[in-house]
Amino acid sequence: MSEAPAAPTRKQSALMRRLAKMKDHKDYPKAMEHVPPTEEGLERADSLRNRGLAELIGGAALIGLGLGVAGGLWTWVWAALGAVAAVFGLKHLFAGMGARSKHLSEPLGRVAALVSDRRSQTEMGWLEGRTTYYFQLELEDGSSKEFRYPGRGTQDDLLVKGITGVAFVRGDTLIAWKTIKV
């Protein structure tokens, strides 16, 4: 009786072997436990939710002012303004909560990677500009993928080609990076 042929094994590239070395590095366990800073998408969702909550409270206060203090026509004016503010507040509150849930529906991934390329795109607004960086990462499984990274100002050190480390990703967004030199 002959044995079944062994399943073909995928040959590891030099890059994959280099990234596999990271797991033996003394800083690797600490890097994998790192909790990335607040993400841009979560900050926007929380800002929208907080704005909605403030509008809702302000609307309730205006309704209370109209019903409790004002008299005559002003009762209805203040109550109507309060109702409009409360409606916008509810809209923004639920939009912020939905945006947060949608953002968190993507799991946070931690993967050993090498930066193979980078580019940037700058958009100018009325009073300020916004730069988004795109990093091409070679991942430990041998695949390659481009991730967007929102610019965070001059205090943020950008990644350079050839650097290795742990990439913290959510969907197609690079959230954080911990450098591990191997």
GROMACS elastic network, one bead per residue, 0.5 to 0.9 nm:
[ bonds ]
;  ai    aj funct       b0    kb
    2     5     6  0.89281   500
    3     6     6  0.85250   500
    4     7     6  0.88533   500
    5     8     6  0.85787   500
    6     9     6  0.84157   500
    9    12     6  0.89783   500
   12    15     6  0.79619   500
   12    16     6  0.58490   500
   12    17     6  0.64743   500
   12   142     6  0.80481   500
   13    16     6  0.51536   500
   13    17     6  0.63310   500
   13    18     6  0.86126   500
   13   142     6  0.76657   500
   14    17     6  0.51184   500
   14    18     6  0.61353   500
   14    19     6  0.87032   500
   15    19     6  0.61860   500
   15    20     6  0.84919   500
   15   114     6  0.83368   500
   15   138     6  0.81590   500
   15   139     6  0.89188   500
   15   140     6  0.79850   500
   15   142     6  0.78052   500
   16    19     6  0.51393   500
   16    20     6  0.60383   500
   16    21     6  0.86982   500
   16   138     6  0.87417   500
   16   139     6  0.78472   500
   16   140     6  0.55194   500
   16   141     6  0.69089   500
   16   142     6  0.60707   500
   17    21     6  0.63929   500
   17   140     6  0.84149   500
   18    21     6  0.52668   500
   18    22     6  0.71734   500
   18   140     6  0.87731   500
   18   164     6  0.89758   500
   18   182     6  0.68296   500
   19    22     6  0.53976   500
   19    23     6  0.77858   500
   19   112     6  0.61664   500
   19   113     6  0.65925   500
   19   114     6  0.75934   500
   19   139     6  0.79633   500
   19   140     6  0.57286   500
   19   164     6  0.74864   500
   19   165     6  0.82949   500
   19   182     6  0.76807   500
   20    23     6  0.58690   500
   20    24     6  0.78536   500
   20   112     6  0.79011   500
   20   140     6  0.68528   500
   21    24     6  0.55347   500
   21    25     6  0.68529   500
   21   182     6  0.68404   500
   22    25     6  0.50797   500
   22    26     6  0.85608   500
   22    27     6  0.85051   500
   22    28     6  0.64025   500
   22   112     6  0.73290   500
   22   164     6  0.84863   500
   22   165     6  0.77097   500
   22   166     6  0.88119   500
   22   180     6  0.69440   500
   22   181     6  0.78687   500
   22   182     6  0.63592   500
   23    26     6  0.82183   500
   23    27     6  0.87235   500
   23    28     6  0.57797   500
   23    29     6  0.77683   500
   23   112     6  0.84518   500
   24    27     6  0.85651   500
   24    28     6  0.71066   500
   24    29     6  0.89785   500
   25    28     6  0.54423   500
   25    29     6  0.82472   500
   25   180     6  0.77019   500
   25   181     6  0.85646   500
   25   182     6  0.78201   500
   26    29     6  0.71594   500
   26    30     6  0.81510   500
   27    30     6  0.54703   500
   27    31     6  0.61548   500
   27    32     6  0.87972   500
   27   180     6  0.69464   500
   28    31     6  0.50634   500
   28    32     6  0.62145   500
   28    33     6  0.87853   500
   28   165     6  0.86180   500
   28   166     6  0.80422   500
   28   180     6  0.72053   500
   29    32     6  0.51692   500
   29    33     6  0.64369   500
   29    34     6  0.88892   500
   30    33     6  0.52393   500
   30    34     6  0.64380   500
   31    34     6  0.51793   500
   31    35     6  0.88310   500
   31   165     6  0.85965   500
   31   166     6  0.68079   500
   31   177     6  0.89010   500
   31   178     6  0.61286   500
   31   179     6  0.83867   500
   31   180     6  0.83729   500
   32    35     6  0.84533   500
   32   110     6  0.67417   500
   32   111     6  0.85230   500
   32   166     6  0.72572   500
   32   168     6  0.89707   500
   32   178     6  0.87189   500
   34   178     6  0.83604   500
   35   168     6  0.89810   500
   35   176     6  0.89975   500
   36    39     6  0.78347   500
   36   168     6  0.73418   500
   36   175     6  0.69007   500
   36   176     6  0.58598   500
   36   177     6  0.84133   500
   37   175     6  0.79487   500
   37   176     6  0.75773   500
   38    41     6  0.85952   500
   38    42     6  0.68044   500
   38    43     6  0.67971   500
   38   175     6  0.86330   500
   39    42     6  0.53051   500
   39    43     6  0.62071   500
   39    44     6  0.88147   500
   39   175     6  0.65123   500
   39   176     6  0.89826   500
   40    43     6  0.50494   500
   40    44     6  0.63272   500
   40    45     6  0.86920   500
   40   150     6  0.75571   500
   40   175     6  0.84921   500
   41    44     6  0.52445   500
   41    45     6  0.62188   500
   41    46     6  0.85932   500
   41    99     6  0.80317   500
   41   100     6  0.75569   500
   41   103     6  0.67090   500
   42    45     6  0.50202   500
   42    46     6  0.59615   500
   42    47     6  0.83635   500
   42    99     6  0.79336   500
   42   100     6  0.58755   500
   42   103     6  0.70156   500
   42   104     6  0.82651   500
   43    46     6  0.51713   500
   43    47     6  0.60173   500
   43    48     6  0.86133   500
   43   100     6  0.88584   500
   44    47     6  0.50373   500
   44    48     6  0.61945   500
   44    49     6  0.85812   500
   44    96     6  0.78547   500
   44    99     6  0.84738   500
   44   100     6  0.85612   500
   45    48     6  0.51733   500
   45    49     6  0.61325   500
   45    50     6  0.85910   500
   45    95     6  0.78080   500
   45    97     6  0.67684   500
   45    98     6  0.80529   500
   45    99     6  0.55035   500
   45   100     6  0.53227   500
   45   103     6  0.86723   500
   46    50     6  0.59970   500
   46    51     6  0.84255   500
   46    96     6  0.61339   500
   46    97     6  0.76213   500
   46    99     6  0.86885   500
   46   100     6  0.72131   500
   47    50     6  0.51460   500
   47    51     6  0.60654   500
   47    52     6  0.85904   500
   47    96     6  0.74294   500
   48    51     6  0.50599   500
   48    52     6  0.61952   500
   48    53     6  0.86483   500
   48    92     6  0.58536   500
   48    93     6  0.66010   500
   48    94     6  0.88650   500
   48    95     6  0.72215   500
   48    97     6  0.83118   500
   48    99     6  0.89509   500
   49    52     6  0.51280   500
   49    53     6  0.62468   500
   49    54     6  0.87311   500
   49    89     6  0.86317   500
   49    92     6  0.59826   500
   49    94     6  0.70238   500
   49    95     6  0.70775   500
   49    97     6  0.61759   500
   49   100     6  0.89703   500
   50    53     6  0.50031   500
   50    54     6  0.61925   500
   50    55     6  0.85895   500
   50    92     6  0.83498   500
   50    93     6  0.69809   500
   50    96     6  0.80168   500
   51    54     6  0.51378   500
   51    55     6  0.61760   500
   51    56     6  0.85592   500
   51    89     6  0.71589   500
   51    92     6  0.68285   500
   51    93     6  0.71993   500
   51    96     6  0.88493   500
   52    55     6  0.50492   500
   52    56     6  0.60334   500
   52    57     6  0.85971   500
   52    86     6  0.83446   500
   52    88     6  0.69380   500
   52    90     6  0.59675   500
   52    91     6  0.69286   500
   52    94     6  0.79072   500
   52    95     6  0.86354   500
   52    96     6  0.79493   500
   53    56     6  0.50438   500
   53    57     6  0.62154   500
   53    58     6  0.85205   500
   53    86     6  0.88848   500
   53    89     6  0.59292   500
   53    90     6  0.74157   500
   53    92     6  0.78643   500
   53    93     6  0.59371   500
   54    57     6  0.51726   500
   54    58     6  0.60099   500
   54    59     6  0.84367   500
   54    89     6  0.70357   500
   55    59     6  0.59079   500
   55    60     6  0.84939   500
   55    85     6  0.56698   500
   55    86     6  0.60078   500
   55    87     6  0.84545   500
   55    88     6  0.68950   500
   55    90     6  0.79919   500
   55    92     6  0.85138   500
   55    93     6  0.88933   500
   56    59     6  0.50633   500
   56    60     6  0.61974   500
   56    61     6  0.86156   500
   56    82     6  0.84627   500
   56    83     6  0.88500   500
   56    85     6  0.63950   500
   56    87     6  0.73600   500
   56    88     6  0.74977   500
   56    90     6  0.63888   500
   56    93     6  0.84121   500
   57    60     6  0.50993   500
   57    61     6  0.61924   500
   57    62     6  0.87007   500
   57    85     6  0.87180   500
   57    86     6  0.73318   500
   57    89     6  0.80566   500
   58    61     6  0.50101   500
   58    62     6  0.62312   500
   58    63     6  0.86502   500
   58    82     6  0.70862   500
   58    85     6  0.69879   500
   58    86     6  0.73563   500
   58    89     6  0.86770   500
   59    62     6  0.50795   500
   59    63     6  0.61919   500
   59    64     6  0.85374   500
   59    79     6  0.83117   500
   59    81     6  0.71410   500
   59    83     6  0.59267   500
   59    84     6  0.71710   500
   59    87     6  0.81971   500
   59    88     6  0.89883   500
   59    89     6  0.78201   500
   60    63     6  0.50803   500
   60    64     6  0.61090   500
   60    65     6  0.85274   500
   60    79     6  0.86346   500
   60    82     6  0.59698   500
   60    83     6  0.74889   500
   60    85     6  0.82344   500
   60    86     6  0.66130   500
   61    65     6  0.60329   500
   61    66     6  0.85595   500
   61    82     6  0.70609   500
   62    66     6  0.60804   500
   62    67     6  0.85399   500
   62    78     6  0.56301   500
   62    79     6  0.61055   500
   62    80     6  0.84546   500
   62    81     6  0.68534   500
   62    83     6  0.80509   500
   62    85     6  0.85641   500
   63    66     6  0.51200   500
   63    67     6  0.61419   500
   63    68     6  0.83240   500
   63    75     6  0.83677   500
   63    76     6  0.86955   500
   63    78     6  0.60070   500
   63    80     6  0.73240   500
   63    81     6  0.75407   500
   63    83     6  0.67600   500
   64    67     6  0.51919   500
   64    68     6  0.56277   500
   64    69     6  0.78386   500
   64    78     6  0.84015   500
   64    79     6  0.73792   500
   64    82     6  0.82943   500
   65    68     6  0.52365   500
   65    69     6  0.53440   500
   65    70     6  0.65247   500
   65    75     6  0.78275   500
   65    78     6  0.67544   500
   65    79     6  0.75587   500
   65    82     6  0.88440   500
   66    69     6  0.59181   500
   66    70     6  0.50562   500
   66    71     6  0.74754   500
   66    74     6  0.66258   500
   66    76     6  0.65389   500
   66    77     6  0.71942   500
   66    79     6  0.50545   500
   66    80     6  0.85786   500
   66    82     6  0.83365   500
   67    70     6  0.64864   500
   67    71     6  0.78151   500
   67    75     6  0.56102   500
   67    76     6  0.79061   500
   67    78     6  0.79721   500
   67    79     6  0.68121   500
   68    71     6  0.82655   500
   68    75     6  0.81135   500
   69    75     6  0.77949   500
   70    73     6  0.82574   500
   70    74     6  0.56277   500
   70    75     6  0.50233   500
   70    76     6  0.87299   500
   70    78     6  0.79093   500
   71    74     6  0.56845   500
   71    75     6  0.51762   500
   71    76     6  0.85661   500
   72    75     6  0.56797   500
   72    76     6  0.75887   500
   73    76     6  0.55762   500
   73    77     6  0.64702   500
   73    78     6  0.89266   500
   74    78     6  0.60222   500
   74    79     6  0.82496   500
   75    78     6  0.55688   500
   75    79     6  0.60919   500
   75    80     6  0.85315   500
   76    80     6  0.58088   500
   76    81     6  0.84231   500
   77    80     6  0.51884   500
   77    81     6  0.61859   500
   77    82     6  0.85191   500
   78    81     6  0.51371   500
   78    82     6  0.60272   500
   78    83     6  0.85281   500
   79    83     6  0.60721   500
   79    84     6  0.86705   500
   80    84     6  0.62303   500
   80    85     6  0.86066   500
   81    84     6  0.51740   500
   81    85     6  0.61913   500
   81    86     6  0.85467   500
   82    85     6  0.50886   500
   82    86     6  0.60129   500
   82    87     6  0.85809   500
   83    87     6  0.61456   500
   83    88     6  0.86907   500
   84    87     6  0.51570   500
   84    88     6  0.63512   500
   84    89     6  0.84890   500
   85    88     6  0.52199   500
   85    89     6  0.59841   500
   85    90     6  0.86628   500
   86    90     6  0.61260   500
   86    91     6  0.85394   500
   87    90     6  0.51928   500
   87    91     6  0.62276   500
   87    92     6  0.87059   500
   88    92     6  0.61362   500
   88    93     6  0.84020   500
   89    92     6  0.52374   500
   89    93     6  0.59085   500
   89    94     6  0.85407   500
   90    94     6  0.60709   500
   90    95     6  0.83689   500
   91    94     6  0.54788   500
   91    95     6  0.60720   500
   91    96     6  0.86023   500
   92    96     6  0.59837   500
   92    97     6  0.84978   500
   93    96     6  0.52849   500
   93    97     6  0.62679   500
   93    98     6  0.86559   500
   94    97     6  0.50298   500
   94    98     6  0.60098   500
   94    99     6  0.84855   500
   95    98     6  0.50837   500
   95    99     6  0.60566   500
   95   100     6  0.85641   500
   96    99     6  0.50998   500
   96   100     6  0.61544   500
   96   101     6  0.86477   500
   97   100     6  0.51598   500
   97   101     6  0.62687   500
   97   102     6  0.86694   500
   98   101     6  0.51247   500
   98   102     6  0.60992   500
   98   103     6  0.85174   500
   99   102     6  0.51123   500
   99   103     6  0.60601   500
   99   104     6  0.85905   500
  100   103     6  0.51331   500
  100   104     6  0.61676   500
  100   105     6  0.85831   500
  101   104     6  0.51874   500
  101   105     6  0.60910   500
  102   105     6  0.51516   500
  102   106     6  0.76062   500
  103   106     6  0.63042   500
  103   170     6  0.85022   500
  104   107     6  0.67533   500
  104   108     6  0.83021   500
  104   170     6  0.84484   500
  106   109     6  0.89464   500
  106   170     6  0.59079   500
  106   171     6  0.59326   500
  107   169     6  0.83866   500
  107   170     6  0.60186   500
  107   171     6  0.75094   500
  108   168     6  0.68093   500
  108   169     6  0.58056   500
  108   171     6  0.79344   500
  109   167     6  0.77883   500
  109   168     6  0.55939   500
  109   169     6  0.50336   500
  109   170     6  0.61126   500
  109   171     6  0.83635   500
  110   166     6  0.63661   500
  110   167     6  0.56590   500
  110   169     6  0.65072   500
  111   139     6  0.69203   500
  111   140     6  0.70083   500
  111   165     6  0.83073   500
  111   166     6  0.54068   500
  111   167     6  0.53230   500
  111   168     6  0.67617   500
  111   169     6  0.80326   500
  112   138     6  0.86376   500
  112   139     6  0.61216   500
  112   140     6  0.54956   500
  112   141     6  0.89051   500
  112   164     6  0.74820   500
  112   165     6  0.57413   500
  112   167     6  0.62257   500
  113   137     6  0.60199   500
  113   138     6  0.54444   500
  113   140     6  0.58838   500
  113   163     6  0.84807   500
  113   164     6  0.57635   500
  113   165     6  0.56721   500
  113   166     6  0.60021   500
  113   167     6  0.63052   500
  114   136     6  0.84547   500
  114   137     6  0.55074   500
  114   138     6  0.51275   500
  114   139     6  0.66780   500
  114   140     6  0.84124   500
  114   161     6  0.78688   500
  114   162     6  0.60924   500
  114   163     6  0.56529   500
  114   165     6  0.65644   500
  114   166     6  0.85455   500
  114   167     6  0.87816   500
  115   118     6  0.76223   500
  115   135     6  0.66018   500
  115   136     6  0.59594   500
  115   138     6  0.64074   500
  115   139     6  0.89889   500
  115   159     6  0.73199   500
  115   160     6  0.67954   500
  115   161     6  0.50890   500
  115   162     6  0.53566   500
  115   163     6  0.56521   500
  115   164     6  0.66195   500
  115   165     6  0.86528   500
  116   135     6  0.75577   500
  116   136     6  0.55242   500
  116   137     6  0.57106   500
  116   138     6  0.64618   500
  116   144     6  0.88840   500
  116   160     6  0.83877   500
  116   161     6  0.52229   500
  116   162     6  0.58502   500
  116   163     6  0.81521   500
  117   134     6  0.83011   500
  117   135     6  0.58309   500
  117   137     6  0.73015   500
  117   146     6  0.88209   500
  117   160     6  0.79232   500
  117   161     6  0.56176   500
  117   162     6  0.81987   500
  118   133     6  0.70908   500
  118   134     6  0.55179   500
  118   136     6  0.60070   500
  118   137     6  0.89098   500
  118   146     6  0.87553   500
  118   159     6  0.82114   500
  118   160     6  0.76377   500
  118   161     6  0.71609   500
  119   132     6  0.86692   500
  119   133     6  0.58286   500
  119   134     6  0.52349   500
  119   135     6  0.66503   500
  119   136     6  0.86424   500
  120   131     6  0.67002   500
  120   132     6  0.56637   500
  120   134     6  0.58638   500
  120   135     6  0.86594   500
  121   130     6  0.83101   500
  121   131     6  0.56084   500
  121   132     6  0.53258   500
  121   133     6  0.63701   500
  121   134     6  0.81072   500
  122   129     6  0.67537   500
  122   130     6  0.55670   500
  122   132     6  0.63655   500
  122   133     6  0.86215   500
  123   128     6  0.87844   500
  123   129     6  0.55834   500
  123   130     6  0.52753   500
  123   131     6  0.63453   500
  123   132     6  0.83864   500
  124   127     6  0.80011   500
  124   128     6  0.62080   500
  124   130     6  0.63619   500
  124   131     6  0.86670   500
  125   128     6  0.52006   500
  125   129     6  0.53913   500
  125   130     6  0.76177   500
  126   129     6  0.80284   500
  130   150     6  0.82595   500
  130   151     6  0.70342   500
  130   152     6  0.89853   500
  131   149     6  0.89764   500
  131   150     6  0.66556   500
  131   151     6  0.52274   500
  131   152     6  0.83856   500
  131   153     6  0.87634   500
  132   148     6  0.67381   500
  132   149     6  0.58288   500
  132   151     6  0.52847   500
  133   147     6  0.83476   500
  133   148     6  0.57401   500
  133   150     6  0.61119   500
  133   151     6  0.65037   500
  133   158     6  0.88859   500
  134   146     6  0.64101   500
  134   147     6  0.55670   500
  134   149     6  0.59389   500
  134   150     6  0.85581   500
  134   173     6  0.89900   500
  134   174     6  0.87058   500
  135   145     6  0.82848   500
  135   146     6  0.54732   500
  135   147     6  0.53837   500
  135   148     6  0.64729   500
  135   149     6  0.74278   500
  135   159     6  0.81765   500
  135   161     6  0.89320   500
  135   174     6  0.81989   500
  136   144     6  0.69058   500
  136   145     6  0.56569   500
  136   147     6  0.64332   500
  136   148     6  0.89618   500
  137   143     6  0.84435   500
  137   144     6  0.56126   500
  137   145     6  0.54905   500
  137   146     6  0.60810   500
  137   147     6  0.74301   500
  137   167     6  0.87394   500
  138   141     6  0.84242   500
  138   142     6  0.66584   500
  138   143     6  0.60058   500
  138   145     6  0.67361   500
  138   146     6  0.88959   500
  139   142     6  0.55649   500
  139   143     6  0.54207   500
  139   144     6  0.58825   500
  139   145     6  0.77010   500
  140   143     6  0.72970   500
  141   144     6  0.87997   500
  145   172     6  0.84698   500
  146   172     6  0.72940   500
  146   173     6  0.87277   500
  147   169     6  0.80010   500
  147   171     6  0.84079   500
  147   173     6  0.51159   500
  147   174     6  0.54978   500
  148   172     6  0.63202   500
  148   174     6  0.58159   500
  148   175     6  0.86837   500
  149   152     6  0.88622   500
  149   172     6  0.89573   500
  149   173     6  0.59313   500
  149   174     6  0.51808   500
  149   175     6  0.67125   500
  149   176     6  0.85562   500
  150   173     6  0.83141   500
  150   174     6  0.83028   500
  150   175     6  0.84131   500
  151   154     6  0.85679   500
  151   156     6  0.77979   500
  151   158     6  0.89071   500
  152   155     6  0.73776   500
  152   156     6  0.59744   500
  153   156     6  0.59030   500
  154   157     6  0.76623   500
  159   162     6  0.88646   500
  159   163     6  0.71243   500
  159   177     6  0.84033   500
  160   163     6  0.60440   500
  161   164     6  0.89330   500
  163   179     6  0.72309   500
  163   180     6  0.80907   500
  163   181     6  0.71769   500
  163   182     6  0.89181   500
  164   178     6  0.85831   500
  164   179     6  0.59753   500
  164   180     6  0.57396   500
  164   181     6  0.58565   500
  164   182     6  0.70094   500
  165   177     6  0.67415   500
  165   178     6  0.54244   500
  165   181     6  0.68891   500
  165   182     6  0.86067   500
  166   176     6  0.84654   500
  166   177     6  0.57539   500
  166   178     6  0.51677   500
  166   179     6  0.64623   500
  166   180     6  0.71614   500
  167   174     6  0.68821   500
  167   175     6  0.77328   500
  167   176     6  0.62431   500
  167   178     6  0.67196   500
  167   179     6  0.86392   500
  168   173     6  0.86142   500
  168   174     6  0.60219   500
  168   175     6  0.54630   500
  168   176     6  0.50790   500
  168   177     6  0.60173   500
  168   178     6  0.82754   500
  169   172     6  0.69262   500
  169   173     6  0.55965   500
  169   175     6  0.54300   500
  169   176     6  0.72532   500
  169   177     6  0.88983   500
  170   173     6  0.53876   500
  170   174     6  0.66828   500
  170   175     6  0.69612   500
  171   174     6  0.82303   500
  174   177     6  0.77584   500
